[in-house]
């Protein structure tokens, strides 16, 4: 079965850093586009960063220059390195894999940034 498992969330002070990980299993990883999304209560899930099979990346304007998405195909894992965190970055972060037959989502990991 296809599974995406996020980890690395937690509580950090403003200006600090976290690195999120998303480990995939049950599917070929290297050929698929991966993304990180976040969602606040009552809000739509929004794209934070994406990375293609070839390594091309894109970022939301709000995180440009602070967050970095990367992938390690040998480990079937995608990462989101978050620096200079702000309280407004507080959210549940979700990993997504986009395949030819549909999308797969992780369960989410909580990131909380204190003032």
DRENNU-86355 format. One record per atom (N, C-alpha, C): x, y, z; residue in three letters. Coordinates in nm, 3 decimals. Layout:
<nodes>
(node (X; Y; Z); 'ALA')
...
</nodes>
This chain:
<nodes>
(node (0.084; -0.119; 0.000); 'UNK')
(node (0.000; 0.000; 0.000); 'UNK')
(node (0.088; 0.124; 0.000); 'UNK')
(node (0.043; 0.227; -0.068); 'UNK')
(node (0.115; 0.352; -0.074); 'UNK')
(node (0.099; 0.425; 0.059); 'UNK')
(node (0.210; 0.467; 0.115); 'UNK')
(node (0.208; 0.544; 0.239); 'UNK')
(node (0.308; 0.658; 0.231); 'UNK')
(node (0.268; 0.772; 0.283); 'UNK')
(node (0.355; 0.887; 0.301); 'UNK')
(node (0.351; 0.924; 0.448); 'UNK')
(node (0.466; 0.927; 0.513); 'UNK')
(node (0.473; 0.953; 0.656); 'UNK')
(node (0.562; 1.073; 0.681); 'UNK')
(node (0.502; 1.179; 0.735); 'UNK')
(node (0.577; 1.300; 0.767); 'UNK')
(node (0.633; 1.292; 0.908); 'UNK')
(node (0.744; 1.361; 0.929); 'UNK')
(node (0.802; 1.374; 1.061); 'UNK')
(node (0.883; 1.503; 1.067); 'UNK')
(node (0.922; 1.542; 1.186); 'UNK')
(node (1.008; 1.657; 1.204); 'UNK')
(node (0.939; 1.782; 1.253); 'UNK')
(node (0.808; 1.780; 1.263); 'UNK')
(node (0.738; 1.895; 1.315); 'UNK')
(node (0.761; 1.912; 1.463); 'UNK')
(node (0.720; 2.027; 1.513); 'UNK')
(node (0.736; 2.055; 1.655); 'UNK')
(node (0.719; 2.201; 1.685); 'UNK')
(node (0.765; 2.239; 1.803); 'UNK')
(node (0.756; 2.376; 1.851); 'UNK')
(node (0.893; 2.442; 1.841); 'UNK')
(node (0.895; 2.561; 1.784); 'UNK')
(node (1.020; 2.635; 1.769); 'UNK')
(node (0.992; 2.784; 1.788); 'UNK')
(node (1.091; 2.856; 1.836); 'UNK')
(node (1.077; 3.000; 1.852); 'UNK')
(node (1.094; 3.072; 1.719); 'UNK')
(node (1.033; 3.188; 1.708); 'UNK')
(node (1.048; 3.268; 1.587); 'UNK')
(node (1.196; 3.291; 1.557); 'UNK')
(node (1.230; 3.277; 1.430); 'UNK')
(node (1.368; 3.289; 1.387); 'UNK')
(node (1.443; 3.158; 1.383); 'UNK')
(node (1.384; 3.054; 1.438); 'UNK')
(node (1.447; 2.924; 1.441); 'UNK')
(node (1.424; 2.844; 1.315); 'UNK')
(node (1.467; 2.718; 1.320); 'UNK')
(node (1.462; 2.632; 1.202); 'UNK')
(node (1.407; 2.495; 1.237); 'UNK')
(node (1.347; 2.432; 1.138); 'UNK')
(node (1.303; 2.294; 1.145); 'UNK')
(node (1.325; 2.229; 1.010); 'UNK')
(node (1.340; 2.097; 1.010); 'UNK')
(node (1.344; 2.022; 0.886); 'UNK')
(node (1.240; 1.912; 0.890); 'UNK')
(node (1.147; 1.917; 0.797); 'UNK')
(node (1.045; 1.816; 0.784); 'UNK')
(node (1.090; 1.708; 0.687); 'UNK')
(node (1.050; 1.585; 0.715); 'UNK')
(node (1.079; 1.473; 0.628); 'UNK')
(node (0.950; 1.402; 0.590); 'UNK')
(node (0.948; 1.347; 0.471); 'UNK')
(node (0.835; 1.267; 0.425); 'UNK')
(node (0.890; 1.143; 0.358); 'UNK')
(node (0.866; 1.030; 0.418); 'UNK')
(node (0.915; 0.902; 0.366); 'UNK')
(node (0.802; 0.828; 0.296); 'UNK')
(node (0.829; 0.787; 0.173); 'UNK')
(node (0.730; 0.717; 0.092); 'UNK')
(node (0.760; 0.568; 0.086); 'UNK')
(node (0.656; 0.489; 0.079); 'UNK')
(node (0.670; 0.345; 0.062); 'UNK')
(node (0.555; 0.293; -0.023); 'UNK')
(node (0.578; 0.178; -0.085); 'UNK')
(node (0.474; 0.113; -0.162); 'UNK')
(node (0.454; 0.168; -0.302); 'UNK')
(node (0.547; 0.252; -0.348); 'UNK')
(node (0.535; 0.313; -0.479); 'UNK')
(node (0.672; 0.357; -0.527); 'UNK')
(node (0.689; 0.359; -0.658); 'UNK')
(node (0.812; 0.414; -0.714); 'UNK')
(node (0.817; 0.562; -0.685); 'UNK')
(node (0.925; 0.605; -0.622); 'UNK')
(node (0.935; 0.742; -0.573); 'UNK')
(node (0.995; 0.837; -0.675); 'UNK')
(node (1.099; 0.794; -0.742); 'UNK')
(node (1.184; 0.885; -0.818); 'UNK')
(node (1.116; 0.952; -0.936); 'UNK')
(node (1.012; 0.892; -0.990); 'UNK')
(node (0.948; 0.945; -1.110); 'UNK')
(node (0.835; 1.043; -1.080); 'UNK')
(node (0.806; 1.065; -0.954); 'UNK')
(node (0.688; 1.142; -0.917); 'UNK')
(node (0.722; 1.279; -0.861); 'UNK')
(node (0.636; 1.375; -0.892); 'UNK')
(node (0.647; 1.508; -0.835); 'UNK')
(node (0.601; 1.506; -0.689); 'UNK')
(node (0.675; 1.576; -0.604); 'UNK')
(node (0.644; 1.584; -0.462); 'UNK')
(node (0.618; 1.728; -0.422); 'UNK')
(node (0.538; 1.744; -0.319); 'UNK')
(node (0.510; 1.878; -0.271); 'UNK')
(node (0.484; 1.881; -0.122); 'UNK')
(node (0.506; 1.998; -0.065); 'UNK')
(node (0.468; 2.026; 0.072); 'UNK')
(node (0.357; 2.130; 0.071); 'UNK')
(node (0.254; 2.103; 0.147); 'UNK')
(node (0.140; 2.193; 0.161); 'UNK')
(node (0.118; 2.222; 0.309); 'UNK')
(node (0.044; 2.328; 0.337); 'UNK')
(node (0.006; 2.355; 0.475); 'UNK')
(node (-0.139; 2.402; 0.480); 'UNK')
(node (-0.200; 2.379; 0.594); 'UNK')
(node (-0.341; 2.410; 0.609); 'UNK')
(node (-0.371; 2.453; 0.752); 'UNK')
(node (-0.431; 2.569; 0.763); 'UNK')
(node (-0.478; 2.619; 0.891); 'UNK')
(node (-0.625; 2.583; 0.907); 'UNK')
(node (-0.674; 2.576; 1.032); 'UNK')
(node (-0.815; 2.544; 1.053); 'UNK')
(node (-0.907; 2.639; 0.977); 'UNK')
(node (-1.003; 2.583; 0.904); 'UNK')
(node (-1.097; 2.663; 0.829); 'UNK')
(node (-1.046; 2.719; 0.699); 'UNK')
(node (-0.922; 2.688; 0.664); 'UNK')
(node (-0.862; 2.739; 0.541); 'UNK')
(node (-0.836; 2.627; 0.442); 'UNK')
(node (-0.821; 2.663; 0.315); 'UNK')
(node (-0.784; 2.566; 0.214); 'UNK')
(node (-0.637; 2.530; 0.226); 'UNK')
(node (-0.607; 2.407; 0.190); 'UNK')
(node (-0.469; 2.364; 0.187); 'UNK')
(node (-0.396; 2.436; 0.074); 'UNK')
(node (-0.278; 2.489; 0.104); 'UNK')
(node (-0.205; 2.568; 0.006); 'UNK')
(node (-0.065; 2.511; -0.015); 'UNK')
(node (-0.017; 2.529; -0.137); 'UNK')
(node (0.117; 2.482; -0.171); 'UNK')
(node (0.223; 2.567; -0.104); 'UNK')
(node (0.318; 2.501; -0.041); 'UNK')
(node (0.435; 2.567; 0.017); 'UNK')
(node (0.554; 2.555; -0.077); 'UNK')
(node (0.581; 2.435; -0.122); 'UNK')
(node (0.694; 2.410; -0.211); 'UNK')
(node (0.671; 2.282; -0.288); 'UNK')
(node (0.723; 2.276; -0.410); 'UNK')
(node (0.714; 2.157; -0.492); 'UNK')
(node (0.847; 2.126; -0.556); 'UNK')
(node (0.866; 1.999; -0.589); 'UNK')
(node (0.987; 1.956; -0.658); 'UNK')
(node (0.952; 1.847; -0.758); 'UNK')
(node (1.000; 1.862; -0.880); 'UNK')
(node (0.970; 1.768; -0.987); 'UNK')
(node (1.065; 1.650; -0.983); 'UNK')
(node (1.038; 1.552; -1.070); 'UNK')
(node (1.125; 1.436; -1.081); 'UNK')
(node (1.266; 1.475; -1.123); 'UNK')
(node (1.279; 1.585; -1.196); 'UNK')
(node (1.408; 1.633; -1.241); 'UNK')
(node (1.476; 1.729; -1.146); 'UNK')
(node (1.411; 1.763; -1.035); 'UNK')
(node (1.471; 1.849; -0.936); 'UNK')
(node (1.434; 1.995; -0.944); 'UNK')
(node (1.348; 2.032; -1.039); 'UNK')
(node (1.301; 2.170; -1.046); 'UNK')
(node (1.212; 2.201; -0.927); 'UNK')
(node (1.226; 2.320; -0.871); 'UNK')
(node (1.153; 2.356; -0.750); 'UNK')
(node (1.070; 2.482; -0.771); 'UNK')
(node (0.966; 2.495; -0.692); 'UNK')
(node (0.888; 2.616; -0.688); 'UNK')
(node (0.839; 2.638; -0.545); 'UNK')
(node (0.817; 2.766; -0.510); 'UNK')
(node (0.784; 2.802; -0.374); 'UNK')
(node (0.674; 2.906; -0.371); 'UNK')
(node (0.597; 2.902; -0.264); 'UNK')
(node (0.504; 3.010; -0.238); 'UNK')
(node (0.582; 3.137; -0.208); 'UNK')
(node (0.526; 3.250; -0.248); 'UNK')
(node (0.593; 3.377; -0.225); 'UNK')
(node (0.625; 3.399; -0.077); 'UNK')
(node (0.538; 3.352; 0.010); 'UNK')
(node (0.553; 3.376; 0.152); 'UNK')
(node (0.672; 3.303; 0.214); 'UNK')
(node (0.724; 3.200; 0.147); 'UNK')
(node (0.835; 3.123; 0.202); 'UNK')
(node (0.960; 3.133; 0.116); 'UNK')
(node (0.952; 3.199; 0.003); 'UNK')
(node (1.066; 3.212; -0.087); 'UNK')
(node (1.186; 3.271; -0.013); 'UNK')
(node (1.299; 3.205; -0.025); 'UNK')
(node (1.419; 3.251; 0.041); 'UNK')
(node (1.438; 3.200; 0.181); 'UNK')
(node (1.335; 3.140; 0.240); 'UNK')
(node (1.343; 3.087; 0.375); 'UNK')
(node (1.334; 2.935; 0.381); 'UNK')
(node (1.255; 2.877; 0.291); 'UNK')
(node (1.235; 2.733; 0.289); 'UNK')
(node (1.305; 2.672; 0.168); 'UNK')
(node (1.349; 2.549; 0.182); 'UNK')
(node (1.411; 2.476; 0.074); 'UNK')
(node (1.355; 2.334; 0.069); 'UNK')
(node (1.306; 2.294; -0.048); 'UNK')
(node (1.259; 2.158; -0.067); 'UNK')
(node (1.368; 2.079; -0.140); 'UNK')
(node (1.385; 1.955; -0.100); 'UNK')
(node (1.483; 1.868; -0.164); 'UNK')
(node (1.433; 1.724; -0.158); 'UNK')
(node (1.495; 1.639; -0.238); 'UNK')
(node (1.456; 1.498; -0.237); 'UNK')
(node (1.578; 1.409; -0.244); 'UNK')
(node (1.566; 1.294; -0.181); 'UNK')
(node (1.669; 1.191; -0.185); 'UNK')
(node (1.601; 1.065; -0.236); 'UNK')
(node (1.617; 1.039; -0.365); 'UNK')
(node (1.548; 0.926; -0.426); 'UNK')
(node (1.595; 0.791; -0.371); 'UNK')
(node (1.721; 0.784; -0.330); 'UNK')
(node (1.774; 0.661; -0.273); 'UNK')
(node (1.705; 0.626; -0.142); 'UNK')
(node (1.657; 0.727; -0.070); 'UNK')
(node (1.589; 0.707; 0.057); 'UNK')
(node (1.438; 0.721; 0.046); 'UNK')
(node (1.388; 0.743; -0.075); 'UNK')
(node (1.244; 0.763; -0.096); 'UNK')
(node (1.188; 0.871; -0.003); 'UNK')
(node (1.261; 0.980; 0.008); 'UNK')
(node (1.227; 1.083; 0.106); 'UNK')
(node (1.237; 1.222; 0.044); 'UNK')
(node (1.141; 1.307; 0.079); 'UNK')
(node (1.146; 1.447; 0.043); 'UNK')
(node (1.154; 1.528; 0.172); 'UNK')
(node (1.228; 1.639; 0.167); 'UNK')
(node (1.253; 1.721; 0.284); 'UNK')
(node (1.204; 1.863; 0.261); 'UNK')
(node (1.171; 1.928; 0.370); 'UNK')
(node (1.145; 2.071; 0.368); 'UNK')
(node (1.227; 2.134; 0.479); 'UNK')
(node (1.330; 2.207; 0.442); 'UNK')
(node (1.413; 2.278; 0.537); 'UNK')
(node (1.356; 2.418; 0.556); 'UNK')
(node (1.322; 2.451; 0.678); 'UNK')
(node (1.255; 2.577; 0.709); 'UNK')
(node (1.345; 2.660; 0.799); 'UNK')
(node (1.380; 2.778; 0.751); 'UNK')
(node (1.464; 2.871; 0.826); 'UNK')
(node (1.390; 3.001; 0.850); 'UNK')
(node (1.441; 3.079; 0.944); 'UNK')
(node (1.382; 3.209; 0.977); 'UNK')
(node (1.231; 3.199; 0.996); 'UNK')
(node (1.190; 3.103; 1.074); 'UNK')
(node (1.048; 3.076; 1.091); 'UNK')
(node (0.976; 3.191; 1.159); 'UNK')
(node (0.853; 3.212; 1.116); 'UNK')
(node (0.768; 3.318; 1.168); 'UNK')
(node (0.643; 3.257; 1.231); 'UNK')
(node (0.580; 3.328; 1.324); 'UNK')
(node (0.456; 3.275; 1.383); 'UNK')
(node (0.350; 3.242; 1.278); 'UNK')
(node (0.345; 3.316; 1.169); 'UNK')
(node (0.247; 3.289; 1.065); 'UNK')
(node (0.276; 3.161; 0.987); 'UNK')
(node (0.391; 3.100; 1.009); 'UNK')
(node (0.421; 2.969; 0.950); 'UNK')
(node (0.355; 2.856; 1.028); 'UNK')
(node (0.298; 2.885; 1.143); 'UNK')
(node (0.231; 2.784; 1.223); 'UNK')
(node (0.116; 2.722; 1.144); 'UNK')
(node (0.121; 2.590; 1.130); 'UNK')
(node (0.021; 2.519; 1.050); 'UNK')
(node (0.048; 2.369; 1.060); 'UNK')
(node (-0.045; 2.291; 1.007); 'UNK')
(node (-0.020; 2.151; 0.981); 'UNK')
(node (0.037; 2.140; 0.840); 'UNK')
(node (0.149; 2.072; 0.828); 'UNK')
(node (0.217; 2.057; 0.700); 'UNK')
(node (0.196; 1.916; 0.647); 'UNK')
(node (0.163; 1.908; 0.518); 'UNK')
(node (0.131; 1.781; 0.454); 'UNK')
(node (0.222; 1.755; 0.336); 'UNK')
(node (0.260; 1.632; 0.321); 'UNK')
(node (0.338; 1.586; 0.207); 'UNK')
(node (0.244; 1.530; 0.101); 'UNK')
(node (0.270; 1.560; -0.025); 'UNK')
(node (0.189; 1.508; -0.135); 'UNK')
(node (0.277; 1.449; -0.244); 'UNK')
(node (0.235; 1.336; -0.294); 'UNK')
(node (0.296; 1.275; -0.411); 'UNK')
(node (0.196; 1.276; -0.525); 'UNK')
(node (0.236; 1.330; -0.639); 'UNK')
(node (0.150; 1.335; -0.757); 'UNK')
(node (0.195; 1.230; -0.857); 'UNK')
(node (0.105; 1.140; -0.893); 'UNK')
(node (0.134; 1.032; -0.986); 'UNK')
(node (0.038; 1.038; -1.103); 'UNK')
(node (0.064; 0.953; -1.201); 'UNK')
(node (-0.021; 0.952; -1.321); 'UNK')
(node (-0.163; 0.911; -1.290); 'UNK')
(node (-0.184; 0.838; -1.182); 'UNK')
(node (-0.318; 0.789; -1.149); 'UNK')
(node (-0.380; 0.861; -1.030); 'UNK')
(node (-0.317; 0.966; -0.983); 'UNK')
(node (-0.374; 1.044; -0.875); 'UNK')
(node (-0.273; 1.089; -0.772); 'UNK')
(node (-0.324; 1.155; -0.670); 'UNK')
(node (-0.241; 1.212; -0.564); 'UNK')
(node (-0.250; 1.128; -0.437); 'UNK')
(node (-0.140; 1.128; -0.362); 'UNK')
(node (-0.135; 1.064; -0.232); 'UNK')
(node (-0.090; 1.166; -0.130); 'UNK')
(node (-0.149; 1.159; -0.011); 'UNK')
(node (-0.121; 1.255; 0.095); 'UNK')
(node (-0.073; 1.185; 0.221); 'UNK')
(node (0.016; 1.252; 0.292); 'UNK')
(node (0.054; 1.208; 0.425); 'UNK')
(node (-0.047; 1.254; 0.528); 'UNK')
(node (-0.025; 1.216; 0.652); 'UNK')
(node (-0.119; 1.246; 0.758); 'UNK')
(node (-0.103; 1.385; 0.816); 'UNK')
(node (0.007; 1.450; 0.786); 'UNK')
(node (0.034; 1.584; 0.835); 'UNK')
(node (0.120; 1.584; 0.960); 'UNK')
(node (0.196; 1.691; 0.975); 'UNK')
(node (0.277; 1.711; 1.095); 'UNK')
(node (0.265; 1.857; 1.139); 'UNK')
(node (0.248; 1.876; 1.267); 'UNK')
(node (0.223; 2.010; 1.321); 'UNK')
(node (0.352; 2.088; 1.337); 'UNK')
(node (0.351; 2.211; 1.287); 'UNK')
(node (0.459; 2.306; 1.309); 'UNK')
(node (0.402; 2.425; 1.384); 'UNK')
(node (0.461; 2.456; 1.498); 'UNK')
(node (0.417; 2.569; 1.577); 'UNK')
(node (0.535; 2.661; 1.603); 'UNK')
(node (0.520; 2.788; 1.567); 'UNK')
(node (0.625; 2.887; 1.583); 'UNK')
(node (0.577; 2.990; 1.685); 'UNK')
(node (0.647; 3.001; 1.795); 'UNK')
(node (0.610; 3.094; 1.900); 'UNK')
(node (0.675; 3.230; 1.878); 'UNK')
(node (0.612; 3.334; 1.931); 'UNK')
(node (0.663; 3.469; 1.917); 'UNK')
(node (0.783; 3.492; 2.007); 'UNK')
</nodes>
